[in-house]
């Protein structure tokens, strides 16, 4: 058996998967700084309808994650990733082609269909290239989330406010959608040309079953840890409205704040994975979740001059929970069922998270004139912070999945390390 710690093509694949991760998350955050522009341009009744577009995209994205996981365990993962990004990019780009609300919702759903392929496929393909250190490889790929949240919101806010003459009747908020869509198509094509698959034996036969016990345990974990997804995603949408309505920030300034708050996580995410290795993985995840919740509770209590450091602290811990949590799942479950385990988790937990932008939009619309007051946001931020902390109750269930793999030897065998790359 060949011991594979990562070949040159494996490193290229990891780099491209990190880039795909960044673009995928950039699409998820792209519309958030643009809510108020969309409300004005489309004549919507409130932020709730603009946020619903984001919720639909994310909802479909996560609802289809389990079917995407099934495909991951049976088909060529590189092809799934490339096609997924290109399809997602085309849907995002076409947001600039219409002002019909129902068409925008349908395009958001289409983006979610293709976007659902990323996490199950990437979290199975990347560890297959690094059987001796699957967790750290996934942690490095997690850098992409910070880059995506930074670039997506920064670019959207800046471009929408500075574009002088939108093309062909487009509104200013649509220009960054078109440009980011074109970028995604190019990245997807390059990925298909240069990334590399690692053959997995179970694609040629019936996939190994997950088992009823594993399914039940994963459903429970997903429901409880999904509180983190609801709280984290909801906070980003709430921050956008909070900054613009309570503090008078412009679209550009809001995009800058939302993007910058995740910038330090580009470094912090892999460090958090490294620091929580082995038996420290699950206790470390609990500490990070607690820290994220405490930061959420603090947001509406600080002066506007301190808002960025507090939000940056929150986003560092928030994004680190995803990296450490995904690494824990990769290390705790066997390679032949990883795609379905990740897919099932994302279907449940991610769908909970996807509902939060719409709920936060509904909540802030219900505030009426009070939305211009800082104190009105204490309750929603408190609810989100407590919800984040409650997600730590999933840790005992995660511990029952198995033992964290440290040597990676069995993982190498299950991932088909001796088989030819495709």
C-alpha positions in Angstrom: 0.0 0.0 0.0 1.3 3.4 -1.0 1.3 6.0 1.8 0.0 9.2 0.3 0.6 12.4 2.2 -0.3 14.6 -0.8 1.0 14.7 -4.3 1.6 17.8 -6.5 -1.8 17.3 -8.2 -3.3 16.7 -4.7 -1.9 20.1 -3.6 -3.4 21.7 -6.8 -6.7 20.1 -6.1 -6.7 21.4 -2.5 -5.9 24.9 -3.7 -8.7 24.8 -6.3 -11.2 23.4 -3.8 -10.2 26.2 -1.4 -10.9 28.7 -4.3 -14.2 27.0 -5.0 -15.1 27.2 -1.3 -14.4 31.0 -1.5 -16.5 31.6 -4.5 -19.4 29.5 -3.1 -19.5 31.5 0.1 -19.1 34.7 -1.8 -22.3 33.9 -3.6 -24.1 33.2 -0.3 -23.1 36.6 1.2 -23.3 38.6 -2.0 -26.8 40.0 -1.6 -26.7 40.7 2.1 -25.2 44.2 1.9 -27.6 45.0 -0.9 -30.9 44.4 0.9 -32.0 48.0 1.1 -31.0 48.8 -2.5 -33.0 45.8 -3.6 -36.0 46.9 -1.6 -36.0 50.3 -3.2 -35.3 49.2 -6.7 -37.8 46.3 -6.8 -40.5 48.1 -4.8 -40.5 45.4 -2.2 -42.6 45.8 1.0 -39.6 45.4 3.3 -36.3 43.8 4.0 -38.0 40.5 4.6 -38.7 39.9 0.9 -35.2 40.7 -0.1 -33.8 38.4 2.6 -36.2 35.7 1.4 -34.2 35.4 -1.9 -31.1 34.6 0.2 -33.1 32.1 2.3 -34.5 30.4 -0.8 -31.0 30.0 -2.3 -29.6 28.7 1.0 -32.6 26.5 1.7 -32.5 24.7 -1.6 -28.7 24.5 -1.2 -29.0 22.6 2.0 -32.2 20.6 1.4 -30.4 18.9 -1.5 -27.2 18.3 0.4 -28.1 14.6 1.2 -28.9 13.7 -2.4 -25.6 15.5 -3.3 -23.9 13.3 -0.7 -25.3 10.2 -2.3 -23.9 11.3 -5.7 -20.6 12.1 -4.0 -20.2 8.5 -2.8 -21.1 7.1 -6.2 -19.8 9.5 -8.9 -16.8 11.5 -10.0 -16.4 14.2 -7.3 -14.2 16.5 -9.4 -16.9 16.6 -12.1 -19.6 17.3 -9.5 -17.6 20.2 -8.1 -16.9 21.8 -11.4 -20.4 21.5 -12.8 -21.8 22.7 -9.4 -19.8 25.9 -9.4 -20.5 26.7 -13.1 -24.2 26.1 -12.6 -24.2 28.2 -9.4 -22.3 31.0 -11.2 -24.7 31.1 -14.1 -27.7 31.5 -11.8 -26.0 34.3 -9.8 -25.0 36.1 -13.0 -28.6 35.9 -14.4 -29.8 37.8 -11.4 -28.7 40.8 -13.4 -31.0 40.0 -16.3 -34.4 40.6 -14.6 -36.3 42.8 -12.2 -39.1 40.3 -11.8 -39.2 39.2 -8.2 -40.5 35.6 -8.9 -37.7 35.1 -11.5 -35.1 36.2 -9.0 -36.5 33.7 -6.5 -36.3 30.9 -9.1 -32.8 31.8 -10.0 -31.8 31.8 -6.3 -33.3 28.3 -6.1 -31.4 27.2 -9.2 -28.2 28.5 -7.6 -28.9 26.5 -4.5 -29.4 23.3 -6.6 -25.9 23.5 -8.1 -24.3 24.9 -4.9 -25.5 21.9 -2.9 -22.8 19.8 -4.6 -19.9 21.6 -3.1 -19.6 20.6 0.6 -20.3 16.9 0.3 -18.0 16.4 -2.7 -15.2 18.7 -1.5 -15.2 17.1 2.0 -14.8 13.7 0.4 -12.4 14.5 -2.3 -9.9 16.6 -0.3 -9.3 14.0 2.5 -8.8 11.3 -0.2 -5.7 13.2 -1.4 -4.4 13.4 2.2 -5.1 10.1 3.9 -2.5 10.7 6.6 -3.8 14.1 7.6 -7.4 14.4 6.4 -8.5 16.8 9.1 -5.8 19.4 8.4 -6.5 19.2 4.7 -10.1 20.1 5.3 -9.0 22.8 7.8 -6.9 24.4 5.1 -9.8 24.2 2.7 -11.8 26.1 5.3 -9.7 29.2 4.6 -11.9 29.6 1.6 -14.9 30.5 3.7 -13.2 33.5 5.2 -12.0 34.6 1.8 -15.4 34.2 0.3 -17.2 36.1 3.1 -14.7 38.9 2.9 -14.6 39.2 -0.9 -18.3 38.7 -1.6 -19.6 41.3 0.7 -16.8 43.8 0.2 -17.1 43.6 -3.6 -20.9 43.7 -3.6 -21.1 46.8 -1.3 -18.3 48.6 -3.1 -19.3 47.8 -6.7 -23.0 48.6 -6.2 -22.2 52.1 -4.8 -19.5 53.1 -7.1 -20.8 51.8 -10.5 -21.5 54.9 -12.6 -23.5 53.6 -15.5 -25.0 50.1 -15.1 -25.2 48.2 -18.4 -28.3 47.4 -20.4 -30.8 48.7 -17.9 -29.4 46.9 -14.9 -29.6 48.4 -11.4 -26.5 49.1 -9.4 -27.1 46.0 -7.1 -27.2 43.7 -10.2 -23.8 44.6 -11.5 -21.7 42.7 -8.9 -24.0 39.7 -9.4 -23.2 39.6 -13.1 -19.4 40.1 -12.6 -19.1 37.6 -9.8 -21.1 35.1 -12.0 -18.7 35.4 -14.8 -15.8 34.9 -12.4 -17.3 31.7 -11.1 -17.7 30.3 -14.6 -14.0 30.9 -15.3 -13.0 29.3 -12.0 -15.2 26.3 -12.6 -13.6 25.7 -16.0 -10.1 25.9 -14.6 -11.0 23.5 -11.8 -12.2 20.9 -14.3 -9.0 21.3 -16.3 -6.5 21.1 -13.4 -8.0 19.4 -10.4 -7.7 15.6 -9.9 -10.0 12.9 -8.7 -8.9 10.0 -6.6 -10.7 6.8 -7.6 -12.9 5.3 -4.8 -13.7 1.6 -5.1 -17.3 1.9 -4.0 -18.3 3.9 -7.1 -18.2 0.7 -9.1 -20.5 -1.2 -6.8 -23.3 -0.6 -4.4 -22.3 2.1 -1.9 -21.7 1.0 1.7 -24.9 1.6 3.8 -24.8 4.2 6.5 -26.9 2.1 8.9 -30.0 3.2 10.9 -28.0 4.0 14.0 -25.7 6.4 12.2 -28.7 8.1 10.5 -30.5 8.6 13.8 -27.4 9.9 15.5 -26.6 12.3 12.6 -30.2 13.6 12.6 -30.0 14.4 16.3 -26.6 16.0 15.9 -27.8 18.0 12.9 -30.8 19.4 14.7 -28.9 20.5 17.7 -25.7 21.7 16.0 -28.0 23.3 13.4 -28.7 25.9 16.1 -25.2 27.2 15.4 -26.1 27.6 11.7 -29.3 29.4 12.4 -27.6 31.8 14.9 -24.5 32.4 12.7 -26.2 33.0 9.4 -28.9 35.1 11.1 -26.4 37.3 12.7 -24.8 38.3 9.4 -28.2 39.4 8.0 -29.2 41.1 11.2 -25.8 43.0 11.2 -26.5 44.3 7.7 -29.9 45.8 8.7 -28.5 47.0 12.1 -25.6 48.9 10.6 -27.7 50.6 7.9 -30.9 51.4 10.0 -29.6 52.0 13.5 -26.2 53.6 12.6 -26.8 55.1 9.1 -24.1 53.1 7.4 -24.1 53.2 3.6 -24.2 50.1 1.4 -20.5 50.4 0.7 -19.7 50.8 4.4 -21.9 47.9 5.4 -20.2 45.7 2.8 -16.8 46.7 4.1 -17.7 45.9 7.7 -19.3 42.5 6.9 -16.4 41.6 4.7 -13.7 42.7 7.1 -15.2 41.0 10.1 -14.4 37.7 8.4 -10.9 38.6 7.2 -8.9 37.4 10.2 -10.6 34.0 10.0 -8.5 33.3 6.9 -5.7 32.7 9.3 -7.7 31.7 12.4 -9.6 28.9 10.8 -6.6 26.6 10.0 -5.0 27.5 13.3 -8.2 26.5 15.2 -8.1 23.1 13.4 -4.4 22.7 14.3 -4.9 23.7 17.9 -7.8 21.3 18.5 -6.1 18.2 17.1 -6.8 14.6 18.3 -8.7 14.4 21.6 -8.9 18.2 21.8 -11.2 18.4 18.8 -14.6 18.2 20.4 -13.8 20.1 23.6 -12.2 22.7 21.4 -15.4 22.9 19.3 -17.4 23.5 22.5 -15.1 26.4 23.6 -15.3 28.0 20.1 -19.1 27.8 20.0 -19.3 29.4 23.5 -17.0 32.2 22.5 -19.0 32.9 19.3 -22.2 33.1 21.4 -20.8 35.5 23.9 -19.6 37.8 21.1 -23.1 37.8 19.6 -24.5 38.9 22.9 -22.1 41.8 23.1 -22.8 43.3 19.6 -25.7 45.7 20.4 -24.1 46.8 23.7 -20.9 48.3 22.2 -20.4 51.8 20.8 -20.2 52.0 17.0 -16.5 52.6 17.1 -16.0 49.1 18.6 -18.4 47.3 16.4 -15.9 46.0 13.9 -13.6 44.3 16.6 -16.5 42.7 18.2 -18.0 41.4 14.9 -14.5 40.3 13.8 -14.2 38.3 17.1 -17.6 36.7 16.4 -16.8 35.8 12.8 -13.5 34.2 13.8 -15.2 31.9 16.2 -18.3 31.4 14.0 -16.3 30.3 10.9 -13.9 28.3 13.1 -16.9 26.2 14.4 -17.6 25.2 10.8 -14.0 24.2 10.1 -13.5 22.3 13.3 -17.0 20.7 13.1 -16.5 19.5 9.5 -13.0 18.2 10.4 -14.5 16.3 13.3 -17.1 14.6 11.1 -14.4 13.7 8.5 -12.2 12.2 11.3 -15.1 10.4 13.0 -16.8 8.7 10.1 -15.5 6.2 7.5 -14.5 7.4 4.0 -17.2 5.4 2.0 -20.0 7.1 3.8 -18.5 10.6 4.2 -20.5 12.2 1.4 -23.8 11.0 2.8 -22.9 11.9 6.4 -21.9 15.4 5.4 -24.9 15.7 3.1 -27.4 14.6 5.8 -25.8 17.0 8.3 -26.0 20.0 5.8 -29.6 19.1 4.8 -30.9 19.5 8.4 -28.5 22.0 10.0 -28.1 24.1 6.8 -31.8 24.3 6.2 -32.3 25.7 9.8 -29.6 28.2 9.0 -31.1 29.1 5.6 -34.4 30.2 7.3 -32.7 32.8 9.5 -32.1 35.6 6.9 -35.9 35.7 6.2 -36.7 35.5 9.9 -34.3 38.3 10.7 -35.8 40.4 7.9 -39.3 39.8 9.2 -38.2 40.7 12.7 -36.6 43.9 11.7 -39.5 44.9 9.5 -41.8 44.4 12.5 -39.7 46.9 14.5 -41.1 49.7 12.4 -39.6 53.1 13.4 -37.8 51.4 16.4 -35.4 49.8 13.9 -33.5 53.1 13.9 -32.6 52.7 17.6 -29.7 50.6 18.8 -31.6 49.3 21.8 -34.2 47.6 19.6 -31.6 45.0 18.6 -30.7 43.7 22.0 -33.4 41.0 22.0 -32.7 39.6 18.5 -28.9 39.5 19.1 -29.5 37.9 22.5 -31.8 35.2 21.0 -29.1 34.4 18.4 -26.3 34.3 21.0 -28.2 32.0 23.3 -29.1 29.8 20.3 -25.4 29.6 19.3 -24.4 28.5 22.8 -27.2 25.8 23.0 -25.7 24.1 19.9 -22.8 22.9 22.1 -25.3 20.3 23.5 -24.5 18.3 20.3 -20.9 17.4 21.5 -21.8 14.3 23.5 -23.6 12.9 20.5 -20.6 13.7 18.3 -18.4 11.8 20.7 -20.5 8.7 20.2 -19.8 8.6 16.5 -16.4 7.0 17.1 -12.8 7.9 17.9 -10.9 10.7 16.2 -8.5 9.2 13.6 -5.0 10.4 14.2 -2.8 8.1 12.1 -5.0 8.1 9.0 -3.9 4.6 8.1 -7.4 3.1 8.0 -8.6 6.2 6.3 -6.1 5.7 3.6 -7.3 2.2 2.9 -10.9 3.3 2.9 -10.2 6.2 0.6 -8.6 4.0 -2.0 -5.1 5.5 -1.6 -3.5 2.8 -3.6 -5.8 3.3 -6.6 -4.9 5.5 -9.6 -5.8 9.1 -9.7 -8.2 10.1 -12.4 
